[in-house]
Amino acid sequence: MAAYSTNEFKSGLKVMMDGDPCTIVENEFVKPGKGQAFNRVKLRNLKTGRVIDRTFKSGETLEAADVLETQLQYLYSDGELWHFMSPETFEQYSADGAAVGDAVKWLKEQDICTVTLWNGVPLSVAPPNFVTLQVTETDPGLRGDTSSGGNKPATLETGAVVRVPLFIDVGEVLKIDTRTGEYVERAKE
Amino acid sequence: MAETETRWHPSANRRALEARARLLADIRRFFAERGVLEVETPILSTAAATAPHLHSLATHYQGLQTSEGLRLFLQTSPEHAMKRLLAAGSGPIYQLARVFRNGESGRRHNPEFTLLEWYRPGVDHWTLMEEVDIFLSRLLGTPKGERLSYKEVFQHYLEVDVFAASNKVLAGLARAHGFQGGTVNGEESRQISLDFLMAAVIEPQLGQGRPCFIYDYPASEAQLARIRPASKICLVPLAERFEVYLNGMELANGYHELSDVAEQRQRFQTDIAYRKAWGLEEVPLDELLLAALAQGLPDCAGVALGVDRLLMVLLGSSRIEEVLAFPVDRI
């Protein structure tokens, strides 16, 4: 496996740290007077999402992590694992609950997700930035109220609960921004 | 790296360029008023700094005096040449020099930068610290600086007696503060722990709003400063050296200059042996400086101050490229 020296560290580089794959967030060169030079590095653990600060003697190396970001189509969940497929190679991948994480509430069959693979196994799943989902449960809509006045909770087909305007009814299809979890608009037919 | 179409632009804005011009004029006025002579010495030298953690850039000269050509090093500081002037009786001198350090690039580093270096014959580093303090208050408007010994800062920020602590204790402290331990042991590991704790843990906290002068460094960090032998008052030898920090950034490094030629030769040779042992580039030692010291360097103190960092303080910049017309990624 390849190794990267501190000179090659830049944000986005995937390396192994304490046995976990990490991505480099920030790399700062520091040097005291005429002493030894160091690299202060911020790394995000790709398994836990936690950001850690570590300092390396300049010239030290870290092993490269075999991490790949890829676009996969979500197929279905069997209750334990979430199954994805590459639209290009048709190869299938199964992600566990830890990898799917918060993305679970936005996963709709057929949608294309960004899946991070580590040694060929899904490490994390990011849903599309925008999803269109049907409302399965909400208080009855208030006819005539099309202003942006109040809002109410609505449950969507994937189980996610979002705040929607008062005029939205059960059965309507909505566009949601998954990064903020906010209602954007009624989906165009 | 930016595309060529945009990369030709300076990274410093007009305000920074004007501030630099003003600062250089103010520095020259400061020394003119005090009767310190401005000098220029060559950027190129047949010798190089031997310090293990300074890496020189080199170039190749071909000309009349030499048929095979000559390997010349770009100075990492004008120190050696300025000491030769002092030994020749120059009196107090200063220089605004372009200096070069291979491999140093980052938020506060550029491989090519401007160093202000000045020397005062007949004074020690304590007197020079006073003048640096006045210099900073004149140019940056800072209040009088505080003075702390190296031992005091370690006591204060890390609650450790740095001179009594074992290598293991220091290495443990470094690890606890996020140092990803290397593969070395012994004295080398002690120095790495000290460098790490100073650079990564202590330095960012120093000199908030006013300069902080640190003095009495470990003898292992003496470089070209005198070493005061151990005594009844202090059980370890100390380097007669100081550093100046402002807003968590190192600004200057000063010495009560070593004038003992035998000791200087010994230190150069130790550096060269270290370079060999660690596979670092071997560099020729400066026989011309040693010859000057043999003839006699007056008792003096000198200090080197980073001009680009002074500008960063003046302009509140957090990145050095904001004060440089063309940093390394635009040359």
HADDOCK unambig.tbl for C-alpha pairs under 7 A between the chains (distance, minus, plus):
assign (segid A and resid 28 and name CA) (segid B and resid 106 and name CA) 6.28 0.50 0.50
assign (segid A and resid 28 and name CA) (segid B and resid 107 and name CA) 6.79 0.50 0.50
assign (segid A and resid 29 and name CA) (segid B and resid 105 and name CA) 6.81 0.50 0.50
assign (segid A and resid 29 and name CA) (segid B and resid 106 and name CA) 5.11 0.50 0.50
assign (segid A and resid 30 and name CA) (segid B and resid 199 and name CA) 6.85 0.50 0.50
assign (segid A and resid 31 and name CA) (segid B and resid 199 and name CA) 6.52 0.50 0.50
assign (segid A and resid 32 and name CA) (segid B and resid 195 and name CA) 6.41 0.50 0.50
assign (segid A and resid 32 and name CA) (segid B and resid 199 and name CA) 5.23 0.50 0.50
assign (segid A and resid 34 and name CA) (segid B and resid 53 and name CA) 6.04 0.50 0.50
assign (segid A and resid 34 and name CA) (segid B and resid 54 and name CA) 6.54 0.50 0.50
assign (segid A and resid 35 and name CA) (segid B and resid 53 and name CA) 5.77 0.50 0.50
assign (segid A and resid 35 and name CA) (segid B and resid 195 and name CA) 6.24 0.50 0.50
assign (segid A and resid 36 and name CA) (segid B and resid 53 and name CA) 5.73 0.50 0.50
assign (segid A and resid 36 and name CA) (segid B and resid 192 and name CA) 6.59 0.50 0.50
assign (segid A and resid 36 and name CA) (segid B and resid 195 and name CA) 6.36 0.50 0.50
assign (segid A and resid 53 and name CA) (segid B and resid 178 and name CA) 6.34 0.50 0.50
assign (segid A and resid 54 and name CA) (segid B and resid 178 and name CA) 4.73 0.50 0.50
assign (segid A and resid 54 and name CA) (segid B and resid 179 and name CA) 5.80 0.50 0.50
assign (segid A and resid 54 and name CA) (segid B and resid 180 and name CA) 6.15 0.50 0.50
assign (segid A and resid 55 and name CA) (segid B and resid 178 and name CA) 5.90 0.50 0.50
assign (segid A and resid 55 and name CA) (segid B and resid 179 and name CA) 4.70 0.50 0.50
assign (segid A and resid 55 and name CA) (segid B and resid 180 and name CA) 5.69 0.50 0.50
assign (segid A and resid 56 and name CA) (segid B and resid 179 and name CA) 6.25 0.50 0.50
assign (segid A and resid 56 and name CA) (segid B and resid 180 and name CA) 5.41 0.50 0.50
assign (segid A and resid 57 and name CA) (segid B and resid 182 and name CA) 6.89 0.50 0.50
